[in-house]
């Protein structure tokens, strides 16, 4: 009976029995190490020279997982997969020993087992690069079978069966997903490359990478509902940070000209294909700059990232091609709303704004201030239409309690959001550094909280005290790494760029 015909419990029992047989043969199925000297991608590259007499060539050692195999009596072929790709291995009884071949390889090694192989490289008659095994060693016995897709031809078409494609299973068991869907590993390599390019871009500008607290006595820096925990020794309530902004600005007060941090942040909010309660962002604060300078900086950095990952400023995303080439359009927020709805919200009193929102089909409740209402209108009628990178600028003061008031426009602040593929990917301000104005803004947030807005910011006395020592004019930026990774790797859900997204209990 083949593995495909057996139940999961039968397969588990069978493989555990094979594990016991290995122990009885005094074979360690989990040795401590193996000397790997080569990667499959290098061995299959054009730069690797295979001599006319392969047996006279250099010996290499590779290790990886057995993904397929074809046994033909005294010899066999199998595919070995390492972190870089797959390679065919040819193994003969006369080369690796009768017991090792007949007992271990043929009877006790299964698909999914991790093995080490030493030998020389040659090409088969069909031109396939192959490792001729002279030594074979079991490195880790897999007691759960990996799902193996079968490709068959039906009515002249190729049909795949048993592929590990169920998204919920893939998210829950990412370790299996990475084994059987190697292209998924490439997505995460690109994400890592994206972060490294951003990091080096900021370091090259002379900015300092820092670390700030995740556990905070007062959460701040964003309008969000926090996760709450308790410190036993101090007997005090603590919050998982919703943002690291207020701590980074304390460092600007302390005398640094530019600081940044790639941070894990936590917001106790709904989940969607654009939201995960635990997410990554980078925040950057640069002294003596404003939001106009920061728009130029964001354009330069993300254009650089696109070129590094794709060799072009054009990035395919779903049915669109998004071009990160500078310059990007810059549109004031209220102007963008007016362009799409025909309604001018500038200067409206709260009652008139509520009426306009209802006319536009926006649900308004008593907890919502002017800022949240305008944000809802923008989200419903404008944001999803902005596919190419666009800066939305000059937000109403009620929406931005940490941003400096606009130098020329009453009732607005110097803020922008970078919108791309219909979603915000960056948020930035000319930072508010007037401690009196900041206190008043915090107090307005407290009033919103008293009305029932549980995402309103808390008042942070220590941050206000820091501002009272003097903070220079500063530009601040936050970029959502997960959403940017979705765009740069052409993924439709945030869960596709998180190794281990949060899921409901099984």
C-alpha positions as CSV (number, residue, x, y, z in Angstrom):
1,X,0.0,0.0,0.0
2,X,1.4,3.4,-1.0
3,X,1.6,6.4,1.4
4,X,-1.1,8.1,-0.6
5,X,-3.5,5.2,0.2
6,X,-2.8,5.3,4.0
7,X,-4.5,7.4,6.6
8,X,-2.4,10.1,8.4
9,X,-2.4,8.0,11.6
10,X,-1.2,4.9,9.7
11,X,1.5,6.9,8.1
12,X,2.6,8.4,11.4
13,X,2.8,4.9,13.0
14,X,4.7,3.5,10.0
15,X,7.3,6.2,10.1
16,X,7.7,5.9,13.8
17,X,8.3,2.2,13.3
18,X,11.0,3.0,10.7
19,X,12.6,5.4,13.3
20,X,12.7,2.5,15.8
21,X,14.3,0.2,13.2
22,X,17.1,2.8,12.7
23,X,17.7,2.9,16.4
24,X,17.8,-1.0,16.5
25,X,20.4,-0.9,13.7
26,X,22.5,1.5,15.9
27,X,22.0,4.2,13.3
28,X,21.5,7.7,14.7
29,X,18.7,9.3,12.7
30,X,19.4,12.7,14.1
31,X,23.2,13.3,14.0
32,X,24.7,16.6,15.3
33,X,26.2,18.0,12.1
34,X,27.2,17.4,8.5
35,X,29.9,19.2,6.6
36,X,28.2,21.0,3.7
37,X,30.5,22.4,1.1
38,X,28.2,23.4,-1.7
39,X,24.7,24.7,-2.5
40,X,22.5,23.3,-5.2
41,X,22.2,26.7,-7.0
42,X,26.0,26.9,-7.3
43,X,26.4,23.4,-8.6
44,X,23.8,24.0,-11.3
45,X,25.1,27.4,-12.3
46,X,27.1,28.0,-15.5
47,X,30.1,29.1,-13.3
48,X,30.5,25.6,-11.9
49,X,32.9,23.8,-14.3
50,X,32.2,20.1,-14.8
51,X,35.4,18.4,-16.2
52,X,35.4,16.0,-19.2
53,X,36.1,13.2,-16.7
54,X,33.7,14.0,-13.9
55,X,35.1,11.3,-11.6
56,X,38.4,13.2,-11.6
57,X,36.6,16.4,-10.6
58,X,36.3,17.9,-7.1
59,X,34.1,16.2,-4.4
60,X,31.3,18.2,-3.0
61,X,28.9,17.7,0.0
62,X,25.3,18.9,0.0
63,X,22.4,18.4,2.4
64,X,18.7,18.8,2.0
65,X,15.3,17.1,1.9
66,X,14.4,14.2,-0.3
67,X,11.5,15.4,-2.5
68,X,11.2,12.6,-5.1
69,X,12.9,9.3,-5.8
70,X,12.9,6.5,-8.4
71,X,14.5,3.2,-7.3
72,X,15.7,0.9,-10.0
73,X,17.1,-2.2,-8.2
74,X,20.7,-1.5,-7.4
75,X,20.6,2.2,-8.3
76,X,18.2,5.1,-7.9
77,X,17.7,8.8,-8.6
78,X,16.2,11.2,-6.1
79,X,15.8,15.0,-6.0
80,X,17.4,16.8,-3.1
81,X,16.1,20.2,-2.1
82,X,18.2,22.7,0.0
83,X,17.5,26.3,0.8
84,X,18.6,27.4,-2.7
85,X,16.9,24.9,-5.0
86,X,16.9,21.3,-6.0
87,X,19.4,18.9,-7.7
88,X,19.1,15.4,-8.9
89,X,21.2,12.8,-7.1
90,X,22.3,9.4,-8.5
91,X,23.0,6.7,-5.9
92,X,24.3,3.2,-6.4
93,X,24.5,0.3,-4.0
94,X,28.2,-0.4,-5.0
95,X,29.2,3.2,-4.2
96,X,27.5,3.8,-0.8
97,X,27.6,0.2,0.5
98,X,25.0,-2.6,0.4
99,X,23.6,-2.1,3.9
100,X,23.5,1.7,3.5
101,X,21.7,1.3,0.2
102,X,19.4,-1.7,0.7
103,X,18.5,-1.2,4.4
104,X,18.7,2.5,5.0
105,X,18.0,4.2,1.6
106,X,15.5,1.8,0.1
107,X,13.6,0.7,3.2
108,X,13.9,3.4,5.8
109,X,14.3,6.7,4.0
110,X,11.1,8.5,3.0
111,X,10.1,11.6,1.1
112,X,10.7,14.5,3.4
113,X,13.7,13.0,5.2
114,X,16.8,15.2,5.4
115,X,20.0,13.6,4.1
116,X,23.6,14.4,3.4
117,X,25.4,13.4,0.2
118,X,29.0,13.5,-0.9
119,X,30.2,12.9,-4.4
120,X,31.0,14.4,-7.8
121,X,29.0,16.3,-10.3
122,X,28.2,15.1,-13.8
123,X,25.6,15.6,-16.5
124,X,23.2,12.8,-17.6
125,X,22.6,12.0,-21.3
126,X,19.6,14.4,-21.2
127,X,21.9,17.2,-19.9
128,X,20.7,17.3,-16.3
129,X,23.2,18.3,-13.7
130,X,23.4,15.4,-11.2
131,X,25.4,14.6,-8.1
132,X,26.9,11.1,-8.2
133,X,26.7,9.9,-4.6
134,X,29.7,8.3,-3.0
135,X,28.6,8.7,0.5
136,X,25.0,8.9,1.8
137,X,23.9,9.8,5.4
138,X,20.5,10.2,7.0
139,X,20.5,13.5,8.9
140,X,16.9,13.9,10.1
141,X,14.0,11.4,9.9
142,X,10.7,13.0,9.1
143,X,7.9,11.1,10.9
144,X,5.2,13.2,9.3
145,X,4.9,12.9,5.5
146,X,5.1,16.1,3.5
147,X,2.3,16.8,1.0
148,X,3.5,16.0,-2.5
149,X,1.8,17.4,-5.5
150,X,1.1,15.1,-8.4
151,X,1.1,16.4,-11.9
152,X,-0.8,14.2,-14.4
153,X,-2.0,14.8,-18.0
154,X,-5.8,14.6,-18.5
155,X,-7.3,15.3,-21.9
156,X,-4.1,16.9,-23.1
157,X,-3.8,19.2,-20.1
158,X,-1.6,19.1,-17.1
159,X,-3.6,18.8,-13.8
160,X,-2.1,19.1,-10.3
161,X,-3.4,17.0,-7.5
162,X,-2.7,17.2,-3.7
163,X,-0.9,20.5,-3.9
164,X,-0.5,22.3,-0.6
165,X,-2.6,25.2,-1.7
166,X,-5.2,25.8,1.0
167,X,-4.4,29.2,2.3
168,X,-5.5,28.7,5.9
169,X,-3.3,25.5,6.1
170,X,-0.4,27.3,4.5
171,X,-0.6,30.2,7.0
172,X,-1.0,27.8,10.0
173,X,1.8,25.5,8.9
174,X,4.2,27.9,7.2
175,X,7.0,25.4,7.8
176,X,5.3,23.0,5.4
177,X,4.4,25.8,3.0
178,X,8.1,26.7,2.7
179,X,9.1,23.1,2.1
180,X,6.6,22.3,-0.7
181,X,6.1,25.7,-2.2
182,X,9.7,27.0,-2.7
183,X,8.5,30.1,-4.5
184,X,7.2,31.3,-1.1
185,X,10.7,31.4,0.2
186,X,11.5,33.9,-2.6
187,X,8.8,36.2,-1.3
188,X,10.4,36.4,2.1
189,X,13.8,36.8,0.6
190,X,12.6,39.9,-1.2
191,X,11.0,41.2,1.9
192,X,14.3,40.8,3.7
193,X,16.1,42.5,0.8
194,X,13.7,45.4,0.9
195,X,14.3,46.0,4.6
196,X,18.1,45.8,4.2
197,X,18.0,48.3,1.3
198,X,15.9,50.7,3.4
199,X,18.2,50.2,6.4
200,X,21.4,50.9,4.4
201,X,19.8,53.9,2.6
202,X,19.1,55.6,6.0
203,X,22.5,54.6,7.4
204,X,24.2,56.0,4.4
205,X,22.5,59.3,5.1
206,X,24.2,59.3,8.5
207,X,21.1,58.4,10.6
208,X,21.4,56.2,13.7
209,X,19.5,52.9,14.1
210,X,18.1,52.7,17.7
211,X,15.9,50.5,19.9
212,X,13.0,51.8,22.1
213,X,10.7,50.1,24.6
214,X,8.0,47.7,23.4
215,X,6.4,47.6,26.9
216,X,5.3,51.2,27.6
217,X,3.6,52.7,30.7
218,X,1.7,55.1,28.4
219,X,1.0,54.1,24.8
220,X,1.2,56.9,22.3
221,X,2.2,57.9,18.8
222,X,-0.9,56.7,17.0
223,X,-4.6,56.6,17.3
224,X,-5.2,52.9,18.1
225,X,-6.5,50.5,20.8
226,X,-3.6,48.9,22.7
227,X,-2.9,45.5,24.1
228,X,-2.7,45.6,27.9
229,X,-0.5,43.5,30.2
230,X,0.7,43.6,33.8
231,X,4.2,43.7,35.3
232,X,4.1,41.6,38.5
233,X,7.2,43.0,40.3
234,X,6.3,46.7,39.7
235,X,2.6,45.9,40.1
236,X,1.7,48.2,37.2
237,X,-0.3,48.1,34.0
238,X,1.8,48.2,30.8
239,X,0.9,48.4,27.1
240,X,2.4,46.9,24.0
241,X,3.4,49.8,21.9
242,X,1.1,51.0,19.2
243,X,4.0,53.2,17.8
244,X,7.5,54.2,18.8
245,X,7.2,57.9,17.8
246,X,7.2,59.6,21.2
247,X,10.4,57.7,22.3
248,X,12.2,58.5,19.1
249,X,11.3,62.2,19.4
250,X,12.7,62.1,23.0
251,X,16.0,61.1,21.3
252,X,15.9,64.1,19.0
253,X,15.4,66.3,22.1
254,X,18.5,64.5,23.5
255,X,20.6,65.8,20.6
256,X,20.6,63.2,17.8
257,X,20.2,64.7,14.3
258,X,18.5,61.6,12.9
259,X,17.3,58.3,14.4
260,X,15.3,55.4,13.0
261,X,13.9,52.1,14.2
262,X,12.4,49.0,12.6
263,X,9.8,48.2,15.2
264,X,7.2,45.6,16.0
265,X,4.0,47.4,16.9
266,X,0.8,46.0,18.2
267,X,-2.8,47.3,17.7
268,X,-5.8,45.6,19.2
269,X,-8.0,46.1,16.1
270,X,-9.8,44.2,13.5
271,X,-8.0,41.9,11.1
272,X,-8.2,42.0,7.3
273,X,-6.0,41.4,4.3
274,X,-4.3,44.7,5.1
275,X,-4.3,44.5,8.9
276,X,-2.5,42.2,11.4
277,X,-2.5,43.0,15.1
278,X,1.2,42.6,15.2
279,X,3.0,44.4,12.4
280,X,6.3,46.0,11.4
281,X,7.1,49.6,10.6
282,X,10.1,51.8,10.3
283,X,10.0,55.3,11.8
284,X,12.5,58.0,11.0
285,X,13.0,61.4,12.7
286,X,15.4,64.0,11.2
287,X,16.1,67.3,13.0
288,X,15.8,70.7,11.2
289,X,13.7,69.2,8.3
290,X,10.0,69.5,7.5
291,X,7.4,67.4,5.7
292,X,8.3,68.8,2.3
293,X,11.9,67.5,2.7
294,X,10.5,64.2,3.9
295,X,8.4,63.7,0.8
296,X,11.5,64.1,-1.3
297,X,13.3,61.5,1.0
298,X,10.5,59.0,0.7
299,X,10.5,59.3,-3.1
300,X,14.2,58.7,-3.3
301,X,14.2,55.8,-0.9
302,X,11.3,53.8,-2.4
303,X,12.6,54.5,-5.9
304,X,15.9,53.0,-4.8
305,X,14.1,50.0,-3.2
306,X,12.2,49.3,-6.4
307,X,15.3,49.4,-8.5
308,X,17.2,47.2,-6.1
309,X,14.5,44.5,-6.0
310,X,13.2,44.7,-9.6
311,X,15.9,46.4,-11.6
312,X,13.2,48.9,-12.6
313,X,11.0,51.6,-11.0
314,X,8.0,49.7,-12.4
315,X,6.6,47.0,-10.1
316,X,3.8,44.6,-11.2
317,X,1.1,44.4,-8.6
318,X,-2.0,42.4,-9.5
319,X,-3.5,43.8,-12.6
320,X,-1.5,47.1,-12.3
321,X,2.1,48.2,-12.9
322,X,3.1,50.6,-10.2
323,X,5.8,53.1,-11.1
324,X,7.9,54.4,-8.2
325,X,9.8,56.8,-10.4
326,X,10.1,60.4,-9.0
327,X,8.4,62.8,-8.7
328,X,5.0,61.6,-7.3
329,X,1.8,63.7,-7.4
330,X,1.1,65.8,-4.3
331,X,-2.5,66.6,-3.6
332,X,-4.0,68.3,-0.5
333,X,-6.5,66.0,1.3
334,X,-9.5,68.2,1.1
335,X,-8.8,68.9,-2.5
336,X,-8.6,65.2,-3.2
337,X,-12.0,64.7,-1.5
338,X,-13.5,67.6,-3.5
339,X,-12.1,66.2,-6.8
340,X,-13.9,62.8,-6.2
341,X,-17.1,63.9,-4.5
342,X,-17.7,67.5,-5.6
343,X,-18.1,68.5,-1.9
344,X,-15.8,71.1,-0.3
345,X,-15.3,70.2,3.4
346,X,-12.9,73.1,4.1
347,X,-14.1,75.1,7.1
348,X,-17.3,73.2,7.8
349,X,-18.6,73.1,11.3
350,X,-19.1,69.7,12.9
351,X,-22.9,69.7,12.3
352,X,-22.4,70.6,8.6
353,X,-19.6,68.0,8.3
354,X,-21.9,65.3,9.7
355,X,-24.6,66.2,7.2
356,X,-22.1,66.1,4.3
357,X,-20.8,62.7,5.5
358,X,-24.3,61.2,5.7
359,X,-25.0,62.6,2.2
360,X,-21.9,60.6,1.1
361,X,-23.2,57.4,2.7
362,X,-20.8,57.6,5.7
363,X,-22.1,56.1,9.0
364,X,-21.4,58.7,11.8
365,X,-21.7,58.0,15.5
366,X,-21.4,60.2,18.6
367,X,-17.8,59.1,19.3
368,X,-16.5,60.6,16.0
369,X,-14.9,64.0,15.9
370,X,-14.2,66.1,12.7
371,X,-11.0,64.3,12.0
372,X,-12.4,60.8,12.1
373,X,-15.3,61.8,9.9
374,X,-13.1,63.3,7.3
375,X,-10.8,60.3,7.4
376,X,-13.9,58.0,6.8
377,X,-14.9,60.1,3.8
378,X,-11.4,59.9,2.4
379,X,-11.2,56.2,3.0
380,X,-14.5,55.4,1.3
381,X,-14.4,57.8,-1.6
382,X,-10.7,58.5,-2.5
383,X,-8.1,56.2,-1.0
384,X,-8.8,53.0,-3.0
385,X,-8.6,55.0,-6.3
386,X,-5.0,56.0,-5.7
387,X,-3.1,53.2,-7.4
388,X,0.1,55.0,-8.4
389,X,2.3,56.4,-5.6
390,X,0.7,59.7,-4.5
391,X,1.2,62.1,-1.6
392,X,-1.9,63.3,0.1
393,X,-1.0,66.4,2.1
394,X,-2.3,69.0,4.5
395,X,-4.6,67.2,6.9
396,X,-7.2,68.8,9.2
397,X,-5.7,69.5,12.6
398,X,-8.2,67.3,14.4
399,X,-6.8,64.2,12.6
400,X,-3.2,64.8,13.6
401,X,-2.5,65.6,17.3
402,X,1.3,65.2,16.8
403,X,1.8,67.3,13.7
404,X,2.8,71.0,13.4
405,X,0.1,73.4,12.4
406,X,0.3,74.5,8.7
407,X,2.4,77.6,8.3
408,X,0.0,79.0,5.7
409,X,-3.4,77.2,5.9
410,X,-5.6,77.8,8.9
411,X,-7.1,74.6,10.5
412,X,-4.6,72.2,8.8
413,X,-1.4,70.6,9.7
414,X,1.8,69.8,7.8
415,X,1.3,66.1,7.2
416,X,1.3,63.7,4.3
417,X,0.4,60.1,3.7
418,X,1.9,58.2,0.8
419,X,-0.9,56.2,-0.8
420,X,-0.1,53.3,-3.2
421,X,-2.2,50.5,-4.6
422,X,-5.2,52.0,-2.8
423,X,-3.7,51.9,0.7
424,X,-1.5,54.1,2.9
425,X,2.1,52.9,3.0
426,X,3.7,55.9,4.8
427,X,2.6,58.7,7.2
428,X,4.8,61.8,8.0
429,X,4.6,65.2,9.7
430,X,6.4,68.3,10.3
431,X,6.6,67.3,14.0
432,X,4.8,69.4,16.6
433,X,7.5,70.8,19.0
434,X,5.5,73.4,20.8
435,X,4.8,71.9,24.3
436,X,1.9,74.2,25.0
437,X,0.2,73.4,21.7
438,X,1.0,69.7,22.2
439,X,-0.7,69.7,25.6
440,X,-3.8,71.2,24.2
441,X,-3.9,68.6,21.4
442,X,-3.5,65.8,24.0
443,X,-6.4,67.3,26.1
444,X,-8.6,67.3,23.0
445,X,-7.7,63.6,22.6
446,X,-8.7,63.0,26.2
447,X,-12.1,64.6,25.5
448,X,-12.6,62.3,22.5
449,X,-11.8,59.3,24.7
450,X,-14.4,60.5,27.3
451,X,-16.9,60.5,24.4
452,X,-16.2,56.9,23.7
453,X,-13.3,56.9,21.2
454,X,-11.1,54.2,22.5
455,X,-8.5,54.8,19.8
456,X,-7.8,58.4,21.0
457,X,-4.3,59.1,22.3
458,X,-3.5,59.2,26.0
459,X,-1.8,62.3,27.6
460,X,1.9,61.6,28.1
461,X,3.3,64.0,30.8
462,X,6.9,62.7,30.4
463,X,6.8,63.4,26.6
464,X,5.5,66.9,27.3
465,X,8.3,67.4,29.8
466,X,10.8,66.4,27.1
467,X,9.4,68.9,24.7
468,X,9.7,71.6,27.4
469,X,13.5,71.1,27.2
470,X,13.3,72.0,23.5
471,X,13.0,69.9,20.4
472,X,14.4,71.3,17.1
473,X,12.2,71.5,14.0
474,X,11.9,67.9,13.0
475,X,10.4,65.8,10.2
476,X,9.0,62.4,11.2
477,X,8.1,59.4,9.1
478,X,6.5,56.0,9.5
479,X,6.4,53.4,6.7
480,X,4.4,50.2,7.0
481,X,6.9,47.4,6.1
482,X,4.2,44.7,5.7
483,X,2.1,46.7,3.3
484,X,5.1,47.9,1.3
485,X,6.3,44.2,1.1
486,X,2.9,43.3,-0.3
487,X,3.5,45.7,-3.1
488,X,7.1,44.9,-3.7
489,X,6.4,41.1,-3.8
490,X,3.0,41.3,-5.6
491,X,1.0,39.7,-2.8
492,X,-2.7,40.3,-2.2
493,X,-2.8,39.7,1.6
494,X,-0.7,40.9,4.5
495,X,-0.7,37.2,5.6
496,X,1.3,36.4,2.5
497,X,4.3,38.5,3.7
498,X,4.2,37.4,7.3
499,X,5.8,34.2,8.2
500,X,3.4,33.5,11.0
501,X,0.2,35.6,10.8
502,X,-2.3,35.6,13.6
503,X,-5.1,33.1,13.1
504,X,-8.2,32.1,14.9
505,X,-7.7,29.0,17.1
506,X,-7.9,25.7,15.3
